[in-house]
Amino acid sequence: MMKTLNDYMAMNYCMEIIEDKDEGGFVVSFPELPGCFTCGENIESAIANAMDAKKAWLEATIESGVEINEPNVLE
């Protein structure tokens, strides 16, 4: 059965947060979702923006019919 946007949004993808010492703020990416990244002036806004970016990335990827990898499970 094909997964829905809500199925993928509920999955725990690794979120990487890096402080941008040159420009200020924080850059957030999802290494398991290639090309899915964003930034924010502080941690809170960076994480909120990351959730929006993740949703938009998943919507576009589902629409294009490209296979989406499920998150790696850390044991």
PDB file of N, H, CA, C and O in Angstrom:
ATOM      1  N   MET A   1       0.834  -1.190   0.000  1.00  0.00           N
ATOM      2  CA  MET A   1       0.000   0.000   0.000  1.00  0.00           C
ATOM      3  C   MET A   1       0.880   1.256   0.000  1.00  0.00           C
ATOM      4  O   MET A   1       1.884   1.324   0.710  1.00  0.00           O
ATOM      5  N   MET A   2       0.493   2.231  -0.795  1.00  0.00           N
ATOM      6  H   MET A   2      -0.322   2.175  -1.372  1.00  0.00           H
ATOM      7  CA  MET A   2       1.267   3.455  -0.900  1.00  0.00           C
ATOM      8  C   MET A   2       1.075   4.322   0.344  1.00  0.00           C
ATOM      9  O   MET A   2      -0.041   4.475   0.842  1.00  0.00           O
ATOM     10  N   LYS A   3       2.164   4.880   0.833  1.00  0.00           N
ATOM     11  H   LYS A   3       3.071   4.756   0.429  1.00  0.00           H
ATOM     12  CA  LYS A   3       2.101   5.725   2.018  1.00  0.00           C
ATOM     13  C   LYS A   3       1.600   7.126   1.635  1.00  0.00           C
ATOM     14  O   LYS A   3       1.800   7.591   0.512  1.00  0.00           O
ATOM     15  N   THR A   4       0.951   7.778   2.595  1.00  0.00           N
ATOM     16  H   THR A   4       0.789   7.401   3.507  1.00  0.00           H
ATOM     17  CA  THR A   4       0.439   9.128   2.383  1.00  0.00           C
ATOM     18  C   THR A   4       1.421  10.151   2.957  1.00  0.00           C
ATOM     19  O   THR A   4       2.384   9.797   3.637  1.00  0.00           O
ATOM     20  N   LEU A   5       1.156  11.413   2.668  1.00  0.00           N
ATOM     21  H   LEU A   5       0.374  11.700   2.116  1.00  0.00           H
ATOM     22  CA  LEU A   5       1.964  12.497   3.231  1.00  0.00           C
ATOM     23  C   LEU A   5       1.990  12.398   4.754  1.00  0.00           C
ATOM     24  O   LEU A   5       3.045  12.552   5.369  1.00  0.00           O
ATOM     25  N   ASN A   6       0.826  12.140   5.366  1.00  0.00           N
ATOM     26  H   ASN A   6      -0.031  12.014   4.867  1.00  0.00           H
ATOM     27  CA  ASN A   6       0.768  12.035   6.834  1.00  0.00           C
ATOM     28  C   ASN A   6       1.608  10.876   7.343  1.00  0.00           C
ATOM     29  O   ASN A   6       2.219  10.974   8.407  1.00  0.00           O
ATOM     30  N   ASP A   7       1.644   9.768   6.589  1.00  0.00           N
ATOM     31  H   ASP A   7       1.147   9.689   5.725  1.00  0.00           H
ATOM     32  CA  ASP A   7       2.486   8.632   6.986  1.00  0.00           C
ATOM     33  C   ASP A   7       3.947   9.062   7.060  1.00  0.00           C
ATOM     34  O   ASP A   7       4.640   8.788   8.039  1.00  0.00           O
ATOM     35  N   TYR A   8       4.404   9.743   6.005  1.00  0.00           N
ATOM     36  H   TYR A   8       3.841   9.966   5.209  1.00  0.00           H
ATOM     37  CA  TYR A   8       5.803  10.170   5.964  1.00  0.00           C
ATOM     38  C   TYR A   8       6.097  11.258   6.998  1.00  0.00           C
ATOM     39  O   TYR A   8       7.171  11.262   7.600  1.00  0.00           O
ATOM     40  N   MET A   9       5.160  12.174   7.209  1.00  0.00           N
ATOM     41  H   MET A   9       4.288  12.171   6.720  1.00  0.00           H
ATOM     42  CA  MET A   9       5.377  13.241   8.199  1.00  0.00           C
ATOM     43  C   MET A   9       5.519  12.674   9.611  1.00  0.00           C
ATOM     44  O   MET A   9       6.212  13.251  10.448  1.00  0.00           O
ATOM     45  N   ALA A  10       4.866  11.550   9.872  1.00  0.00           N
ATOM     46  H   ALA A  10       4.303  11.081   9.192  1.00  0.00           H
ATOM     47  CA  ALA A  10       4.918  10.931  11.201  1.00  0.00           C
ATOM     48  C   ALA A  10       6.224  10.170  11.438  1.00  0.00           C
ATOM     49  O   ALA A  10       6.540   9.819  12.575  1.00  0.00           O
ATOM     50  N   MET A  11       6.980   9.916  10.371  1.00  0.00           N
ATOM     51  H   MET A  11       6.723  10.201   9.448  1.00  0.00           H
ATOM     52  CA  MET A  11       8.228   9.162  10.520  1.00  0.00           C
ATOM     53  C   MET A  11       9.329  10.054  11.096  1.00  0.00           C
ATOM     54  O   MET A  11       9.373  11.258  10.843  1.00  0.00           O
ATOM     55  N   ASN A  12      10.204   9.438  11.865  1.00  0.00           N
ATOM     56  H   ASN A  12      10.168   8.460  12.070  1.00  0.00           H
ATOM     57  CA  ASN A  12      11.278  10.176  12.539  1.00  0.00           C
ATOM     58  C   ASN A  12      12.538  10.234  11.686  1.00  0.00           C
ATOM     59  O   ASN A  12      13.475   9.460  11.883  1.00  0.00           O
ATOM     60  N   TYR A  13      12.544  11.168  10.729  1.00  0.00           N
ATOM     61  H   TYR A  13      11.782  11.797  10.568  1.00  0.00           H
ATOM     62  CA  TYR A  13      13.732  11.388   9.915  1.00  0.00           C
ATOM     63  C   TYR A  13      14.755  12.174  10.732  1.00  0.00           C
ATOM     64  O   TYR A  13      14.396  13.055  11.513  1.00  0.00           O
ATOM     65  N   CYS A  14      16.018  11.847  10.543  1.00  0.00           N
ATOM     66  H   CYS A  14      16.309  11.131   9.909  1.00  0.00           H
ATOM     67  CA  CYS A  14      17.105  12.540  11.233  1.00  0.00           C
ATOM     68  C   CYS A  14      17.127  14.007  10.797  1.00  0.00           C
ATOM     69  O   CYS A  14      17.126  14.306   9.603  1.00  0.00           O
ATOM     70  N   MET A  15      17.147  14.916  11.774  1.00  0.00           N
ATOM     71  H   MET A  15      17.148  14.672  12.744  1.00  0.00           H
ATOM     72  CA  MET A  15      17.228  16.346  11.504  1.00  0.00           C
ATOM     73  C   MET A  15      18.602  16.826  11.958  1.00  0.00           C
ATOM     74  O   MET A  15      18.989  16.629  13.110  1.00  0.00           O
ATOM     75  N   GLU A  16      19.333  17.455  11.046  1.00  0.00           N
ATOM     76  H   GLU A  16      19.019  17.616  10.110  1.00  0.00           H
ATOM     77  CA  GLU A  16      20.672  17.961  11.366  1.00  0.00           C
ATOM     78  C   GLU A  16      20.606  19.479  11.448  1.00  0.00           C
ATOM     79  O   GLU A  16      20.157  20.136  10.509  1.00  0.00           O
ATOM     80  N   ILE A  17      21.054  20.038  12.575  1.00  0.00           N
ATOM     81  H   ILE A  17      21.418  19.505  13.338  1.00  0.00           H
ATOM     82  CA  ILE A  17      21.021  21.485  12.790  1.00  0.00           C
ATOM     83  C   ILE A  17      22.455  21.972  12.943  1.00  0.00           C
ATOM     84  O   ILE A  17      23.204  21.483  13.789  1.00  0.00           O
ATOM     85  N   ILE A  18      22.828  22.946  12.111  1.00  0.00           N
ATOM     86  H   ILE A  18      22.220  23.343  11.424  1.00  0.00           H
ATOM     87  CA  ILE A  18      24.195  23.471  12.141  1.00  0.00           C
ATOM     88  C   ILE A  18      24.127  24.989  12.284  1.00  0.00           C
ATOM     89  O   ILE A  18      23.386  25.656  11.561  1.00  0.00           O
ATOM     90  N   GLU A  19      24.903  25.526  13.217  1.00  0.00           N
ATOM     91  H   GLU A  19      25.505  24.984  13.804  1.00  0.00           H
ATOM     92  CA  GLU A  19      24.971  26.975  13.372  1.00  0.00           C
ATOM     93  C   GLU A  19      25.759  27.561  12.208  1.00  0.00           C
ATOM     94  O   GLU A  19      26.836  27.072  11.868  1.00  0.00           O
ATOM     95  N   ASP A  20      25.213  28.613  11.600  1.00  0.00           N
ATOM     96  H   ASP A  20      24.338  29.010  11.877  1.00  0.00           H
ATOM     97  CA  ASP A  20      25.898  29.304  10.505  1.00  0.00           C
ATOM     98  C   ASP A  20      26.691  30.450  11.111  1.00  0.00           C
ATOM     99  O   ASP A  20      26.157  31.538  11.329  1.00  0.00           O
ATOM    100  N   LYS A  21      27.971  30.203  11.382  1.00  0.00           N
ATOM    101  H   LYS A  21      28.405  29.319  11.205  1.00  0.00           H
ATOM    102  CA  LYS A  21      28.800  31.196  12.059  1.00  0.00           C
ATOM    103  C   LYS A  21      29.112  32.394  11.161  1.00  0.00           C
ATOM    104  O   LYS A  21      29.392  33.480  11.670  1.00  0.00           O
ATOM    105  N   ASP A  22      29.070  32.221   9.847  1.00  0.00           N
ATOM    106  H   ASP A  22      28.842  31.339   9.434  1.00  0.00           H
ATOM    107  CA  ASP A  22      29.364  33.318   8.926  1.00  0.00           C
ATOM    108  C   ASP A  22      28.169  34.257   8.760  1.00  0.00           C
ATOM    109  O   ASP A  22      28.312  35.472   8.895  1.00  0.00           O
ATOM    110  N   GLU A  23      27.005  33.708   8.470  1.00  0.00           N
ATOM    111  H   GLU A  23      26.888  32.721   8.360  1.00  0.00           H
ATOM    112  CA  GLU A  23      25.812  34.506   8.185  1.00  0.00           C
ATOM    113  C   GLU A  23      24.921  34.711   9.408  1.00  0.00           C
ATOM    114  O   GLU A  23      24.077  35.607   9.420  1.00  0.00           O
ATOM    115  N   GLY A  24      25.107  33.877  10.441  1.00  0.00           N
ATOM    116  H   GLY A  24      25.793  33.149  10.432  1.00  0.00           H
ATOM    117  CA  GLY A  24      24.240  33.919  11.608  1.00  0.00           C
ATOM    118  C   GLY A  24      23.052  32.988  11.404  1.00  0.00           C
ATOM    119  O   GLY A  24      22.720  32.629  10.275  1.00  0.00           O
ATOM    120  N   GLY A  25      22.426  32.608  12.485  1.00  0.00           N
ATOM    121  H   GLY A  25      22.696  32.899  13.403  1.00  0.00           H
ATOM    122  CA  GLY A  25      21.278  31.710  12.398  1.00  0.00           C
ATOM    123  C   GLY A  25      21.691  30.250  12.324  1.00  0.00           C
ATOM    124  O   GLY A  25      22.813  29.888  12.678  1.00  0.00           O
ATOM    125  N   PHE A  26      20.769  29.419  11.859  1.00  0.00           N
ATOM    126  H   PHE A  26      19.858  29.713  11.571  1.00  0.00           H
ATOM    127  CA  PHE A  26      20.968  27.978  11.845  1.00  0.00           C
ATOM    128  C   PHE A  26      20.469  27.392  10.533  1.00  0.00           C
ATOM    129  O   PHE A  26      19.462  27.841   9.985  1.00  0.00           O
ATOM    130  N   VAL A  27      21.176  26.394  10.039  1.00  0.00           N
ATOM    131  H   VAL A  27      21.993  26.030  10.485  1.00  0.00           H
ATOM    132  CA  VAL A  27      20.791  25.666   8.841  1.00  0.00           C
ATOM    133  C   VAL A  27      20.303  24.297   9.287  1.00  0.00           C
ATOM    134  O   VAL A  27      20.962  23.637  10.089  1.00  0.00           O
ATOM    135  N   VAL A  28      19.162  23.866   8.780  1.00  0.00           N
ATOM    136  H   VAL A  28      18.626  24.403   8.128  1.00  0.00           H
ATOM    137  CA  VAL A  28      18.596  22.571   9.143  1.00  0.00           C
ATOM    138  C   VAL A  28      18.414  21.742   7.876  1.00  0.00           C
ATOM    139  O   VAL A  28      17.921  22.228   6.858  1.00  0.00           O
ATOM    140  N   SER A  29      18.827  20.473   7.965  1.00  0.00           N
ATOM    141  H   SER A  29      19.228  20.078   8.792  1.00  0.00           H
ATOM    142  CA  SER A  29      18.636  19.568   6.828  1.00  0.00           C
ATOM    143  C   SER A  29      18.167  18.213   7.332  1.00  0.00           C
ATOM    144  O   SER A  29      18.277  17.880   8.512  1.00  0.00           O
ATOM    145  N   PHE A  30      17.638  17.446   6.381  1.00  0.00           N
ATOM    146  H   PHE A  30      17.549  17.717   5.422  1.00  0.00           H
ATOM    147  CA  PHE A  30      17.235  16.064   6.632  1.00  0.00           C
ATOM    148  C   PHE A  30      18.104  15.203   5.712  1.00  0.00           C
ATOM    149  O   PHE A  30      17.760  15.025   4.544  1.00  0.00           O
ATOM    150  N   PRO A  31      19.227  14.661   6.214  1.00  0.00           N
ATOM    151  CA  PRO A  31      20.152  13.910   5.361  1.00  0.00           C
ATOM    152  C   PRO A  31      19.495  12.768   4.576  1.00  0.00           C
ATOM    153  O   PRO A  31      19.970  12.409   3.498  1.00  0.00           O
ATOM    154  N   GLU A  32      18.419  12.201   5.101  1.00  0.00           N
ATOM    155  H   GLU A  32      18.033  12.492   5.976  1.00  0.00           H
ATOM    156  CA  GLU A  32      17.752  11.086   4.423  1.00  0.00           C
ATOM    157  C   GLU A  32      16.782  11.556   3.335  1.00  0.00           C
ATOM    158  O   GLU A  32      16.236  10.745   2.587  1.00  0.00           O
ATOM    159  N   LEU A  33      16.576  12.871   3.257  1.00  0.00           N
ATOM    160  H   LEU A  33      17.020  13.530   3.865  1.00  0.00           H
ATOM    161  CA  LEU A  33      15.701  13.458   2.242  1.00  0.00           C
ATOM    162  C   LEU A  33      16.559  14.418   1.413  1.00  0.00           C
ATOM    163  O   LEU A  33      16.620  15.607   1.727  1.00  0.00           O
ATOM    164  N   PRO A  34      17.214  13.930   0.372  1.00  0.00           N
ATOM    165  CA  PRO A  34      18.180  14.729  -0.386  1.00  0.00           C
ATOM    166  C   PRO A  34      17.606  16.042  -0.912  1.00  0.00           C
ATOM    167  O   PRO A  34      16.574  16.066  -1.583  1.00  0.00           O
ATOM    168  N   GLY A  35      18.299  17.130  -0.590  1.00  0.00           N
ATOM    169  H   GLY A  35      19.137  17.111  -0.045  1.00  0.00           H
ATOM    170  CA  GLY A  35      17.871  18.445  -1.042  1.00  0.00           C
ATOM    171  C   GLY A  35      16.860  19.121  -0.142  1.00  0.00           C
ATOM    172  O   GLY A  35      16.405  20.224  -0.446  1.00  0.00           O
ATOM    173  N   CYS A  36      16.500  18.483   0.960  1.00  0.00           N
ATOM    174  H   CYS A  36      16.870  17.588   1.206  1.00  0.00           H
ATOM    175  CA  CYS A  36      15.527  19.058   1.889  1.00  0.00           C
ATOM    176  C   CYS A  36      16.277  19.796   2.995  1.00  0.00           C
ATOM    177  O   CYS A  36      16.803  19.180   3.922  1.00  0.00           O
ATOM    178  N   PHE A  37      16.319  21.129   2.883  1.00  0.00           N
ATOM    179  H   PHE A  37      15.892  21.630   2.130  1.00  0.00           H
ATOM    180  CA  PHE A  37      17.001  21.927   3.898  1.00  0.00           C
ATOM    181  C   PHE A  37      16.402  23.320   3.957  1.00  0.00           C
ATOM    182  O   PHE A  37      15.718  23.751   3.028  1.00  0.00           O
ATOM    183  N   THR A  38      16.659  24.018   5.044  1.00  0.00           N
ATOM    184  H   THR A  38      17.215  23.668   5.798  1.00  0.00           H
ATOM    185  CA  THR A  38      16.162  25.374   5.250  1.00  0.00           C
ATOM    186  C   THR A  38      17.013  26.036   6.312  1.00  0.00           C
ATOM    187  O   THR A  38      18.019  25.471   6.741  1.00  0.00           O
ATOM    188  N   CYS A  39      16.627  27.221   6.741  1.00  0.00           N
ATOM    189  H   CYS A  39      15.810  27.680   6.392  1.00  0.00           H
ATOM    190  CA  CYS A  39      17.384  27.918   7.780  1.00  0.00           C
ATOM    191  C   CYS A  39      16.430  28.769   8.618  1.00  0.00           C
ATOM    192  O   CYS A  39      15.247  28.900   8.302  1.00  0.00           O
ATOM    193  N   GLY A  40      16.968  29.336   9.679  1.00  0.00           N
ATOM    194  H   GLY A  40      17.929  29.230   9.935  1.00  0.00           H
ATOM    195  CA  GLY A  40      16.194  30.214  10.545  1.00  0.00           C
ATOM    196  C   GLY A  40      17.115  31.059  11.384  1.00  0.00           C
ATOM    197  O   GLY A  40      18.278  30.710  11.586  1.00  0.00           O
ATOM    198  N   GLU A  41      16.597  32.182  11.879  1.00  0.00           N
ATOM    199  H   GLU A  41      15.653  32.465  11.715  1.00  0.00           H
ATOM    200  CA  GLU A  41      17.417  33.101  12.673  1.00  0.00           C
ATOM    201  C   GLU A  41      17.792  32.524  14.026  1.00  0.00           C
ATOM    202  O   GLU A  41      18.844  32.850  14.574  1.00  0.00           O
ATOM    203  N   ASN A  42      16.919  31.650  14.575  1.00  0.00           N
ATOM    204  H   ASN A  42      16.064  31.385  14.129  1.00  0.00           H
ATOM    205  CA  ASN A  42      17.212  30.998  15.858  1.00  0.00           C
ATOM    206  C   ASN A  42      16.763  29.533  15.749  1.00  0.00           C
ATOM    207  O   ASN A  42      16.151  29.134  14.759  1.00  0.00           O
ATOM    208  N   ILE A  43      17.072  28.756  16.767  1.00  0.00           N
ATOM    209  H   ILE A  43      17.569  29.081  17.571  1.00  0.00           H
ATOM    210  CA  ILE A  43      16.764  27.320  16.730  1.00  0.00           C
ATOM    211  C   ILE A  43      15.261  27.087  16.519  1.00  0.00           C
ATOM    212  O   ILE A  43      14.867  26.244  15.713  1.00  0.00           O
ATOM    213  N   GLU A  44      14.438  27.829  17.239  1.00  0.00           N
ATOM    214  H   GLU A  44      14.758  28.514  17.894  1.00  0.00           H
ATOM    215  CA  GLU A  44      12.991  27.620  17.159  1.00  0.00           C
ATOM    216  C   GLU A  44      12.467  27.874  15.744  1.00  0.00           C
ATOM    217  O   GLU A  44      11.701  27.071  15.212  1.00  0.00           O
ATOM    218  N   SER A  45      12.876  28.983  15.140  1.00  0.00           N
ATOM    219  H   SER A  45      13.498  29.635  15.573  1.00  0.00           H
ATOM    220  CA  SER A  45      12.383  29.285  13.792  1.00  0.00           C
ATOM    221  C   SER A  45      12.982  28.323  12.771  1.00  0.00           C
ATOM    222  O   SER A  45      12.323  27.974  11.791  1.00  0.00           O
ATOM    223  N   ALA A  46      14.223  27.894  12.989  1.00  0.00           N
ATOM    224  H   ALA A  46      14.758  28.178  13.784  1.00  0.00           H
ATOM    225  CA  ALA A  46      14.852  26.934  12.073  1.00  0.00           C
ATOM    226  C   ALA A  46      14.098  25.609  12.088  1.00  0.00           C
ATOM    227  O   ALA A  46      13.883  25.011  11.034  1.00  0.00           O
ATOM    228  N   ILE A  47      13.695  25.146  13.261  1.00  0.00           N
ATOM    229  H   ILE A  47      13.870  25.632  14.118  1.00  0.00           H
ATOM    230  CA  ILE A  47      12.961  23.878  13.370  1.00  0.00           C
ATOM    231  C   ILE A  47      11.561  24.020  12.762  1.00  0.00           C
ATOM    232  O   ILE A  47      11.097  23.115  12.068  1.00  0.00           O
ATOM    233  N   ALA A  48      10.889  25.144  13.016  1.00  0.00           N
ATOM    234  H   ALA A  48      11.266  25.879  13.579  1.00  0.00           H
ATOM    235  CA  ALA A  48       9.563  25.371  12.428  1.00  0.00           C
ATOM    236  C   ALA A  48       9.673  25.399  10.904  1.00  0.00           C
ATOM    237  O   ALA A  48       8.849  24.803  10.211  1.00  0.00           O
ATOM    238  N   ASN A  49      10.685  26.088  10.384  1.00  0.00           N
ATOM    239  H   ASN A  49      11.354  26.573  10.947  1.00  0.00           H
ATOM    240  CA  ASN A  49      10.902  26.144   8.938  1.00  0.00           C
ATOM    241  C   ASN A  49      11.229  24.763   8.385  1.00  0.00           C
ATOM    242  O   ASN A  49      10.837  24.423   7.268  1.00  0.00           O
ATOM    243  N   ALA A  50      11.951  23.967   9.176  1.00  0.00           N
ATOM    244  H   ALA A  50      12.269  24.243  10.083  1.00  0.00           H
ATOM    245  CA  ALA A  50      12.316  22.615   8.738  1.00  0.00           C
ATOM    246  C   ALA A  50      11.079  21.737   8.570  1.00  0.00           C
ATOM    247  O   ALA A  50      11.013  20.934   7.639  1.00  0.00           O
ATOM    248  N   MET A  51      10.105  21.882   9.455  1.00  0.00           N
ATOM    249  H   MET A  51      10.158  22.535  10.211  1.00  0.00           H
ATOM    250  CA  MET A  51       8.878  21.097   9.333  1.00  0.00           C
ATOM    251  C   MET A  51       8.117  21.492   8.061  1.00  0.00           C
ATOM    252  O   MET A  51       7.558  20.638   7.373  1.00  0.00           O
ATOM    253  N   ASP A  52       8.104  22.799   7.758  1.00  0.00           N
ATOM    254  H   ASP A  52       8.559  23.492   8.317  1.00  0.00           H
ATOM    255  CA  ASP A  52       7.463  23.266   6.520  1.00  0.00           C
ATOM    256  C   ASP A  52       8.216  22.741   5.296  1.00  0.00           C
ATOM    257  O   ASP A  52       7.603  22.302   4.323  1.00  0.00           O
ATOM    258  N   ALA A  53       9.551  22.792   5.353  1.00  0.00           N
ATOM    259  H   ALA A  53      10.049  23.149   6.144  1.00  0.00           H
ATOM    260  CA  ALA A  53      10.366  22.319   4.227  1.00  0.00           C
ATOM    261  C   ALA A  53      10.190  20.822   4.023  1.00  0.00           C
ATOM    262  O   ALA A  53      10.111  20.351   2.889  1.00  0.00           O
ATOM    263  N   LYS A  54      10.127  20.070   5.128  1.00  0.00           N
ATOM    264  H   LYS A  54      10.191  20.453   6.050  1.00  0.00           H
ATOM    265  CA  LYS A  54       9.940  18.617   5.043  1.00  0.00           C
ATOM    266  C   LYS A  54       8.599  18.307   4.372  1.00  0.00           C
ATOM    267  O   LYS A  54       8.522  17.441   3.501  1.00  0.00           O
ATOM    268  N   LYS A  55       7.553  19.013   4.780  1.00  0.00           N
ATOM    269  H   LYS A  55       7.616  19.716   5.488  1.00  0.00           H
ATOM    270  CA  LYS A  55       6.226  18.780   4.209  1.00  0.00           C
ATOM    271  C   LYS A  55       6.226  19.102   2.715  1.00  0.00           C
ATOM    272  O   LYS A  55       5.723  18.317   1.911  1.00  0.00           O
ATOM    273  N   ALA A  56       6.790  20.260   2.339  1.00  0.00           N
ATOM    274  H   ALA A  56       7.199  20.898   2.992  1.00  0.00           H
ATOM    275  CA  ALA A  56       6.832  20.659   0.928  1.00  0.00           C
ATOM    276  C   ALA A  56       7.658  19.668   0.106  1.00  0.00           C
ATOM    277  O   ALA A  56       7.275  19.316  -1.010  1.00  0.00           O
ATOM    278  N   TRP A  57       8.784  19.222   0.650  1.00  0.00           N
ATOM    279  H   TRP A  57       9.096  19.508   1.556  1.00  0.00           H
ATOM    280  CA  TRP A  57       9.649  18.259  -0.043  1.00  0.00           C
ATOM    281  C   TRP A  57       8.889  16.950  -0.262  1.00  0.00           C
ATOM    282  O   TRP A  57       8.904  16.395  -1.361  1.00  0.00           O
ATOM    283  N   LEU A  58       8.233  16.465   0.776  1.00  0.00           N
ATOM    284  H   LEU A  58       8.221  16.915   1.669  1.00  0.00           H
ATOM    285  CA  LEU A  58       7.484  15.211   0.666  1.00  0.00           C
ATOM    286  C   LEU A  58       6.337  15.342  -0.331  1.00  0.00           C
ATOM    287  O   LEU A  58       6.123  14.446  -1.147  1.00  0.00           O
ATOM    288  N   GLU A  59       5.594  16.453  -0.275  1.00  0.00           N
ATOM    289  H   GLU A  59       5.768  17.181   0.388  1.00  0.00           H
ATOM    290  CA  GLU A  59       4.488  16.658  -1.216  1.00  0.00           C
ATOM    291  C   GLU A  59       4.992  16.617  -2.660  1.00  0.00           C
ATOM    292  O   GLU A  59       4.411  15.940  -3.508  1.00  0.00           O
ATOM    293  N   ALA A  60       6.075  17.344  -2.932  1.00  0.00           N
ATOM    294  H   ALA A  60       6.547  17.894  -2.244  1.00  0.00           H
ATOM    295  CA  ALA A  60       6.620  17.399  -4.294  1.00  0.00           C
ATOM    296  C   ALA A  60       7.137  16.036  -4.740  1.00  0.00           C
ATOM    297  O   ALA A  60       6.967  15.650  -5.897  1.00  0.00           O
ATOM    298  N   THR A  61       7.761  15.316  -3.831  1.00  0.00           N
ATOM    299  H   THR A  61       7.900  15.629  -2.892  1.00  0.00           H
ATOM    300  CA  THR A  61       8.329  14.014  -4.170  1.00  0.00           C
ATOM    301  C   THR A  61       7.234  12.984  -4.407  1.00  0.00           C
ATOM    302  O   THR A  61       7.326  12.182  -5.337  1.00  0.00           O
ATOM    303  N   ILE A  62       6.200  13.000  -3.574  1.00  0.00           N
ATOM    304  H   ILE A  62       6.125  13.652  -2.819  1.00  0.00           H
ATOM    305  CA  ILE A  62       5.058  12.095  -3.764  1.00  0.00           C
ATOM    306  C   ILE A  62       4.401  12.399  -5.106  1.00  0.00           C
ATOM    307  O   ILE A  62       4.083  11.482  -5.863  1.00  0.00           O
ATOM    308  N   GLU A  63       4.196  13.680  -5.404  1.00  0.00           N
ATOM    309  H   GLU A  63       4.454  14.425  -4.789  1.00  0.00           H
ATOM    310  CA  GLU A  63       3.540  14.087  -6.645  1.00  0.00           C
ATOM    311  C   GLU A  63       4.338  13.655  -7.878  1.00  0.00           C
ATOM    312  O   GLU A  63       3.760  13.310  -8.909  1.00  0.00           O
ATOM    313  N   SER A  64       5.670  13.678  -7.762  1.00  0.00           N
ATOM    314  H   SER A  64       6.138  13.958  -6.924  1.00  0.00           H
ATOM    315  CA  SER A  64       6.511  13.308  -8.903  1.00  0.00           C
ATOM    316  C   SER A  64       6.644  11.796  -9.069  1.00  0.00           C
ATOM    317  O   SER A  64       7.149  11.317 -10.084  1.00  0.00           O
ATOM    318  N   GLY A  65       6.184  11.046  -8.056  1.00  0.00           N
ATOM    319  H   GLY A  65       5.774  11.435  -7.231  1.00  0.00           H
ATOM    320  CA  GLY A  65       6.223   9.589  -8.139  1.00  0.00           C
ATOM    321  C   GLY A  65       7.573   8.973  -7.807  1.00  0.00           C
ATOM    322  O   GLY A  65       7.785   7.780  -8.025  1.00  0.00           O
ATOM    323  N   VAL A  66       8.479   9.777  -7.283  1.00  0.00           N
ATOM    324  H   VAL A  66       8.307  10.746  -7.106  1.00  0.00           H
ATOM    325  CA  VAL A  66       9.803   9.274  -6.904  1.00  0.00           C
ATOM    326  C   VAL A  66       9.691   8.523  -5.574  1.00  0.00           C
ATOM    327  O   VAL A  66       8.958   8.937  -4.677  1.00  0.00           O
ATOM    328  N   GLU A  67      10.421   7.426  -5.463  1.00  0.00           N
ATOM    329  H   GLU A  67      11.017   7.090  -6.193  1.00  0.00           H
ATOM    330  CA  GLU A  67      10.396   6.641  -4.227  1.00  0.00           C
ATOM    331  C   GLU A  67      11.037   7.426  -3.086  1.00  0.00           C
ATOM    332  O   GLU A  67      12.079   8.056  -3.262  1.00  0.00           O
ATOM    333  N   ILE A  68      10.408   7.379  -1.930  1.00  0.00           N
ATOM    334  H   ILE A  68       9.562   6.867  -1.787  1.00  0.00           H
ATOM    335  CA  ILE A  68      10.913   8.062  -0.736  1.00  0.00           C
ATOM    336  C   ILE A  68      11.434   6.998   0.224  1.00  0.00           C
ATOM    337  O   ILE A  68      10.737   6.045   0.572  1.00  0.00           O
ATOM    338  N   ASN A  69      12.690   7.195   0.642  1.00  0.00           N
ATOM    339  H   ASN A  69      13.256   7.970   0.360  1.00  0.00           H
ATOM    340  CA  ASN A  69      13.278   6.255   1.599  1.00  0.00           C
ATOM    341  C   ASN A  69      12.685   6.473   2.975  1.00  0.00           C
ATOM    342  O   ASN A  69      12.428   7.606   3.381  1.00  0.00           O
ATOM    343  N   GLU A  70      12.469   5.381   3.687  1.00  0.00           N
ATOM    344  H   GLU A  70      12.678   4.460   3.357  1.00  0.00           H
ATOM    345  CA  GLU A  70      12.046   5.504   5.077  1.00  0.00           C
ATOM    346  C   GLU A  70      13.282   5.801   5.921  1.00  0.00           C
ATOM    347  O   GLU A  70      14.399   5.485   5.511  1.00  0.00           O
ATOM    348  N   PRO A  71      13.094   6.405   7.096  1.00  0.00           N
ATOM    349  CA  PRO A  71      14.249   6.765   7.912  1.00  0.00           C
ATOM    350  C   PRO A  71      15.014   5.532   8.378  1.00  0.00           C
ATOM    351  O   PRO A  71      14.450   4.455   8.572  1.00  0.00           O
ATOM    352  N   ASN A  72      16.325   5.733   8.550  1.00  0.00           N
ATOM    353  H   ASN A  72      16.783   6.607   8.392  1.00  0.00           H
ATOM    354  CA  ASN A  72      17.158   4.684   9.123  1.00  0.00           C
ATOM    355  C   ASN A  72      16.778   4.528  10.584  1.00  0.00           C
ATOM    356  O   ASN A  72      16.509   5.515  11.269  1.00  0.00           O
ATOM    357  N   VAL A  73      16.754   3.306  11.057  1.00  0.00           N
ATOM    358  H   VAL A  73      16.972   2.504  10.500  1.00  0.00           H
ATOM    359  CA  VAL A  73      16.391   3.039  12.451  1.00  0.00           C
ATOM    360  C   VAL A  73      17.676   2.939  13.267  1.00  0.00           C
ATOM    361  O   VAL A  73      18.562   2.141  12.958  1.00  0.00           O
ATOM    362  N   LEU A  74      17.764   3.757  14.309  1.00  0.00           N
ATOM    363  H   LEU A  74      17.045   4.405  14.560  1.00  0.00           H
ATOM    364  CA  LEU A  74      18.926   3.689  15.197  1.00  0.00           C
ATOM    365  C   LEU A  74      18.625   2.715  16.305  1.00  0.00           C
ATOM    366  O   LEU A  74      17.618   2.847  16.999  1.00  0.00           O
ATOM    367  N   GLU A  75      19.483   1.746  16.474  1.00  0.00           N
ATOM    368  H   GLU A  75      20.302   1.639  15.910  1.00  0.00           H
ATOM    369  CA  GLU A  75      19.260   0.727  17.504  1.00  0.00           C
ATOM    370  C   GLU A  75      20.108   1.030  18.706  1.00  0.00           C
ATOM    371  O   GLU A  75      20.070   0.292  19.690  1.00  0.00           O
TER     372      GLU A  75
END
